[in-house]
Amino acid sequence: MNNHTYEVAIIGGGVCGTALLYTLSNYTNIKSIVLIEKEADVASLNSHTNSNSQTLHFGDIETNYTLEKAKKVNAGATLVKNYLLTKDREKKIYTKYHKMVLGVGAEQANKLKERHQKFKQLFPDLRLIDKQEIAVKEPKILAGRKANEEIVALFTKEGYAVDFKLLAKSLLDNSSNSTDKDIKLLFDTKVQQITRADELYKIELGDRTIRAKVVMVAAGAHSLLFAKSLGYGLDYALLSVAGSFYFAPGLLKGKVYTVQRKKLPFAAVHGDPEVHNSAIARFGPTAKVLPMLERHNYTTICEYFQTAGLSLKAVLSFLKILSDPIIFKYIAINFIYDFPIIGKRLFIEEVKKIVPTIKLNDLTYAKGYGGVRPQIVNLNTQALEMGEAKIVGNKIIFNITPSPGASTCLQNALEDTEKLIGFLGDGYQFNRTQFLNDLSTQAATR
Ligand SMILES: Cc1cc2nc3c(=O)[nH]c(=O)nc-3n(C[C@H](O)[C@H](O)[C@H](O)COP(=O)(O)OP(=O)(O)OC[C@H]3O[C@@H](n4cnc5c(N)ncnc54)[C@H](O)[C@@H]3O)c2cc1C
């Protein structure tokens, strides 16, 4: 094992790392791959069942997505959907629910009407529905509202709640272990350091060192720290936005989103029935800025500050972002949502935007739930970058995956596989056509 040289090393066994292993092992002629995960199991952090909103985001009801962005996310989410339809016939990983985004008042209603016109070609199942139909689909949404309030919704029955941890397990189980391949899984193994020497990457694991020709760092927020240690991504820092949830039973039949707010990615509250229990809805996520790379793991505070760099440029960027009154007010109030007693009393006002008649007793703080969205701060523009960040270095890729990173895990795997094959050079091939055929709608409906 010592000094073993792999063709590819994947650092991080979340849904993205396992999607890449699945793709590399089944659709390329790469022979030796090592996946290194510091926890005892796959998907123990952001991809864990309890950490995220369990939504397969297609871009149809996410009103902060432009048409361009929605096209990309839709393509990625469709790969995951087709994977699930093909490999999870017993529906253990996902549950299908209807979903909608609610427009309340003339301004939001007009926004949704315009959006429908623009997006209906991309999403033929998306329908604009009126009050009467909303009342049938989700009776609790209309109870207690003013009779003359304008309300519409963009509705589709194509909603998927996904247990991304089980998806990661499935991707791992379906990775090829054919005898001509050397696929090594190292759990409970933390990568301490990555360095480059003699045209290879040296990966320090504490008790041993392994080598790899090319490396994929799929370690969520930790990816940026590794990038910086190798001189990449120096113009980035992270705003770690922790998300908490509140549970409420028996209120919703499907996923209900609200119109997203400008400047604030994924800030608007939504209600999502649990993937494995339709009787309980999860409302959230909140957005609490914390100086940590991992939720509930205080040992990552130090790593957070190492990632931020604490340079003048970083401090100025954070100050600029936080001096925006909309962002500041939002961050301040979200901080309080996690407080006992008062948090619930404030957060209920957000939930009332979906279920006006909800009572305090209906809400329970989901203790221990919620991960951290690593939002990218660009130190040059001093602004938040809303998408995912991929830093490509010399035969190494670093993925930092805020939401909807789980929905696009197979799309990322496809793009990263192409890059990694390119890094490896002559003689290496990726059977992209087979990958896309196996995850096509035809394959899923066979
Ligand atoms: C509140 C919230 C709600 C969200 N809702 C959604 C949603 O509804 N839909 C959606 O698509 N996305 C959602 N997301 C985003 C989604 O959860 C992430 O994009 C996705 O899980 C990222 O997967 P990943 O594999 O990149 O990272 P992770 O799941 O975080 O995996 C990274 C792995 O790297 C490992 N690692 C880190 N450092 C090391 C090291 N030094 N050595 C070895 N291993 C290491 C970690 O242990 C971890 O297992 C949400 C996120 C949050 C926080």
The ligand as an SDF file (V2000), in Angstrom:
LIG
                    3D

 53 58  0  0  0  0  0  0  0  0999 V2000
  -29.0220   23.3490    3.9260 C   0  0  0  0  0  0  0  0  0  0  0  0
  -28.6620   22.7710    2.5930 C   0  0  0  0  0  0  0  0  0  0  0  0
  -29.6610   22.4130    1.7020 C   0  0  0  0  0  0  0  0  0  0  0  0
  -29.3240   21.8600    0.4680 C   0  0  0  0  0  0  0  0  0  0  0  0
  -30.3270   21.4220   -0.3480 N   0  0  0  0  0  0  0  0  0  0  0  0
  -30.0110   20.8340   -1.5190 C   0  0  0  0  0  0  0  0  0  0  0  0
  -31.0370   20.2800   -2.3300 C   0  0  0  0  0  0  0  0  0  0  0  0
  -32.2030   20.2450   -1.9640 O   0  0  0  0  0  0  0  0  0  0  0  0
  -30.6700   19.7590   -3.5280 N   0  0  0  0  0  0  0  0  0  0  0  0
  -29.3710   19.7450   -3.9650 C   0  0  0  0  0  0  0  0  0  0  0  0
  -29.1160   19.2900   -5.0620 O   0  0  0  0  0  0  0  0  0  0  0  0
  -28.3850   20.2390   -3.1870 N   0  0  0  0  0  0  0  0  0  0  0  0
  -28.6630   20.7500   -1.9780 C   0  0  0  0  0  0  0  0  0  0  0  0
  -27.6780   21.2110   -1.1710 N   0  0  0  0  0  0  0  0  0  0  0  0
  -26.2960   21.1150   -1.6350 C   0  0  0  0  0  0  0  0  0  0  0  0
  -25.7950   19.6860   -1.5470 C   0  0  0  0  0  0  0  0  0  0  0  0
  -26.0430   19.1500   -0.2780 O   0  0  0  0  0  0  0  0  0  0  0  0
  -24.3070   19.6810   -1.8440 C   0  0  0  0  0  0  0  0  0  0  0  0
  -24.0470   20.4180   -3.0210 O   0  0  0  0  0  0  0  0  0  0  0  0
  -23.7820   18.2710   -2.0750 C   0  0  0  0  0  0  0  0  0  0  0  0
  -24.1650   17.4140   -1.0220 O   0  0  0  0  0  0  0  0  0  0  0  0
  -22.2770   18.3440   -2.2080 C   0  0  0  0  0  0  0  0  0  0  0  0
  -21.7680   17.0500   -2.3430 O   0  0  0  0  0  0  0  0  0  0  0  0
  -20.2170   16.8300   -2.2310 P   0  0  0  0  0  0  0  0  0  0  0  0
  -19.9750   15.3910   -2.4660 O   0  0  0  0  0  0  0  0  0  0  0  0
  -19.5120   17.8010   -3.1100 O   0  0  0  0  0  0  0  0  0  0  0  0
  -19.8420   17.2960   -0.7550 O   0  0  0  0  0  0  0  0  0  0  0  0
  -20.0410   16.5470    0.6340 P   0  0  0  0  0  0  0  0  0  0  0  0
  -21.2690   15.7570    0.6880 O   0  0  0  0  0  0  0  0  0  0  0  0
  -19.8560   17.5830    1.6860 O   0  0  0  0  0  0  0  0  0  0  0  0
  -18.8320   15.5480    0.6330 O   0  0  0  0  0  0  0  0  0  0  0  0
  -17.4970   15.9560    0.7750 C   0  0  0  0  0  0  0  0  0  0  0  0
  -16.7750   14.8100    1.4150 C   0  0  0  0  0  0  0  0  0  0  0  0
  -15.3930   15.1120    1.4860 O   0  0  0  0  0  0  0  0  0  0  0  0
  -14.8880   14.5540    2.6900 C   0  0  0  0  0  0  0  0  0  0  0  0
  -13.6450   15.2190    3.0460 N   0  0  0  0  0  0  0  0  0  0  0  0
  -13.4710   16.5350    3.3670 C   0  0  0  0  0  0  0  0  0  0  0  0
  -12.1760   16.7730    3.6820 N   0  0  0  0  0  0  0  0  0  0  0  0
  -11.5350   15.5900    3.5470 C   0  0  0  0  0  0  0  0  0  0  0  0
  -10.1910   15.1880    3.7590 C   0  0  0  0  0  0  0  0  0  0  0  0
   -9.2470   16.0420    4.1760 N   0  0  0  0  0  0  0  0  0  0  0  0
   -9.8690   13.8850    3.5450 N   0  0  0  0  0  0  0  0  0  0  0  0
  -10.8050   12.9670    3.1310 C   0  0  0  0  0  0  0  0  0  0  0  0
  -12.1050   13.3050    2.9530 N   0  0  0  0  0  0  0  0  0  0  0  0
  -12.4570   14.5990    3.1460 C   0  0  0  0  0  0  0  0  0  0  0  0
  -16.0150   14.8250    3.6730 C   0  0  0  0  0  0  0  0  0  0  0  0
  -15.9280   13.9990    4.8240 O   0  0  0  0  0  0  0  0  0  0  0  0
  -17.2390   14.5750    2.8340 C   0  0  0  0  0  0  0  0  0  0  0  0
  -17.7190   13.2410    2.9550 O   0  0  0  0  0  0  0  0  0  0  0  0
  -27.9720   21.7240    0.1000 C   0  0  0  0  0  0  0  0  0  0  0  0
  -26.9610   22.0690    0.9920 C   0  0  0  0  0  0  0  0  0  0  0  0
  -27.2990   22.5610    2.2470 C   0  0  0  0  0  0  0  0  0  0  0  0
  -26.2210   22.8690    3.2120 C   0  0  0  0  0  0  0  0  0  0  0  0
  1  2  1  0
  2  3  1  0
  2 52  2  0
  3  4  2  0
  4  5  1  0
  4 50  1  0
  5  6  2  0
  6  7  1  0
  6 13  1  0
  7  8  2  0
  7  9  1  0
  9 10  1  0
 10 11  2  0
 10 12  1  0
 12 13  2  0
 13 14  1  0
 14 15  1  0
 14 50  1  0
 15 16  1  0
 16 17  1  0
 16 18  1  0
 18 19  1  0
 18 20  1  0
 20 21  1  0
 20 22  1  0
 22 23  1  0
 23 24  1  0
 24 25  2  0
 24 26  1  0
 24 27  1  0
 27 28  1  0
 28 29  2  0
 28 30  1  0
 28 31  1  0
 31 32  1  0
 32 33  1  0
 33 34  1  0
 33 48  1  0
 34 35  1  0
 35 36  1  0
 35 46  1  0
 36 37  1  0
 36 45  1  0
 37 38  2  0
 38 39  1  0
 39 40  1  0
 39 45  2  0
 40 41  1  0
 40 42  2  0
 42 43  1  0
 43 44  2  0
 44 45  1  0
 46 47  1  0
 46 48  1  0
 48 49  1  0
 50 51  2  0
 51 52  1  0
 52 53  1  0
M  END
$$$$
